[in-house]
Amino acid sequence: MQSNAIKQREFCFTDAHFKRVKTVLYAHAGIVLANNKQDMAYNRLVRRIRDLNLQNFDQYLEDIESDVNEFSLFINAMTTNLTAFFRESHHFDFIAKTIIPQVALSGNRRLRIWSAGCSLGEEPYSLAMALLSSGQDMRNWDVRILATDIDSDVLNKARLGVYAEERVAGLPRGYLPKFFLKGKGSSAGDVQARAELREMITFKYLNLMEQWPLKGPLDFIFCRNVMIYFDKKTQAKLLERMAALLKPDGYLFVGHSEALARHDSHFRLIGKTIYQKESRRG
Ligand SMILES: C[S@@+](CC[C@H](N)C(=O)[O-])C[C@H]1O[C@@H](n2cnc3c(N)ncnc32)[C@H](O)[C@@H]1O
């Protein structure tokens, strides 16, 4: 019955509205919205129309272009924030078992790491846990993890480091009591990352399409499941900028479906979705 019914929307969302959404999103965030995402765009944006008591999408699209706060809520609504602790766990094993022992051998005790497109924080917190579980006494190291995102909403949540217990259910054995505090009373059912983890990470707003206020050189960059939303031209530009920020031999970790072009001259593949900067480029 439902499948044959003509979809009735509460508000009219024409192809022209969708095109405008796509154009604005691409111009600001570099995100390419596929043509089959019209329903998704409608569902994500219609809530604002209701909350603002607007009459239609024309009014809403005018609002986002004239009101910076509404614009940032638009960006927050249109980003996809799917993430998880120890997502692609081989990356964290590689850090704890290969990179950190190498760095330790070299005598260096300073690490600068960037989680670009960190979403709700599971990625940088996993990084911090991997470092603290690497067998080195990190209290004697100078470690800083910068975690950035374009979505101010996820950043606010990431900073608090509070997660529902289901989100941390799959953590490696022993990590939950070691790295999280159990919520009590009205916070029962939640956990919070311990101060030791939170203090290793700085969360900041950063739009990858704009200037990056990062000094570098960085030891490694995590930019996973982010470039997947960008076109080839944008990806190539970002890879060039990331290569320039990394140390010679620095590492870049990308998402499972984001293989770099074979002919990319900045990086060479050294493991599953793990790249190392070509050091001859300095
Ligand atoms: C699918 S999540 C990936 C999270 C995490 N890196 C992971 O792999 O689990 C993609 C994140 O990229 C962010 N993002 C999208 N476009 C961005 C841009 N132009 N600048 C910065 N972050 C962006 C989104 O807000 C979202 O939180």
The ligand as an SDF file (V2000), in Angstrom:
LIG
                    3D

 27 29  0  0  0  0  0  0  0  0999 V2000
   31.6340   10.1730    8.3960 C   0  0  0  0  0  0  0  0  0  0  0  0
   32.3940   11.2950    9.4950 S   0  0  0  0  0  0  0  0  0  0  0  0
   33.9560   10.4990    9.7680 C   0  0  0  0  0  0  0  0  0  0  0  0
   34.4000   10.5460   11.2090 C   0  0  0  0  0  0  0  0  0  0  0  0
   35.7100    9.8360   11.5250 C   0  0  0  0  0  0  0  0  0  0  0  0
   36.8120   10.4340   10.8210 N   0  0  0  0  0  0  0  0  0  0  0  0
   35.6140    8.3730   11.2180 C   0  0  0  0  0  0  0  0  0  0  0  0
   36.1660    7.9100   10.2220 O   0  0  0  0  0  0  0  0  0  0  0  0
   34.9520    7.6530   11.9770 O   0  0  0  0  0  0  0  0  0  0  0  0
   32.8220   12.6700    8.4140 C   0  0  0  0  0  0  0  0  0  0  0  0
   33.0860   13.9580    9.1760 C   0  0  0  0  0  0  0  0  0  0  0  0
   33.6800   14.8930    8.2650 O   0  0  0  0  0  0  0  0  0  0  0  0
   33.1860   16.1740    8.5740 C   0  0  0  0  0  0  0  0  0  0  0  0
   33.3480   17.0810    7.4040 N   0  0  0  0  0  0  0  0  0  0  0  0
   32.6620   17.0590    6.2400 C   0  0  0  0  0  0  0  0  0  0  0  0
   33.0490   18.0810    5.4470 N   0  0  0  0  0  0  0  0  0  0  0  0
   34.0260   18.7460    6.1260 C   0  0  0  0  0  0  0  0  0  0  0  0
   34.8130   19.8990    5.8410 C   0  0  0  0  0  0  0  0  0  0  0  0
   34.6890   20.5740    4.6880 N   0  0  0  0  0  0  0  0  0  0  0  0
   35.7030   20.3130    6.7640 N   0  0  0  0  0  0  0  0  0  0  0  0
   35.8300   19.6400    7.9330 C   0  0  0  0  0  0  0  0  0  0  0  0
   35.1120   18.5430    8.2750 N   0  0  0  0  0  0  0  0  0  0  0  0
   34.2090   18.1040    7.3760 C   0  0  0  0  0  0  0  0  0  0  0  0
   31.7330   15.9290    8.9410 C   0  0  0  0  0  0  0  0  0  0  0  0
   31.1800   16.9580    9.7150 O   0  0  0  0  0  0  0  0  0  0  0  0
   31.8130   14.5920    9.6900 C   0  0  0  0  0  0  0  0  0  0  0  0
   31.8440   14.7710   11.0820 O   0  0  0  0  0  0  0  0  0  0  0  0
  1  2  1  0
  2  3  1  0
  2 10  1  0
  3  4  1  0
  4  5  1  0
  5  6  1  0
  5  7  1  0
  7  8  2  0
  7  9  1  0
 10 11  1  0
 11 12  1  0
 11 26  1  0
 12 13  1  0
 13 14  1  0
 13 24  1  0
 14 15  1  0
 14 23  1  0
 15 16  2  0
 16 17  1  0
 17 18  1  0
 17 23  2  0
 18 19  1  0
 18 20  2  0
 20 21  1  0
 21 22  2  0
 22 23  1  0
 24 25  1  0
 24 26  1  0
 26 27  1  0
M  CHG  2   2   1   9  -1
M  END
$$$$
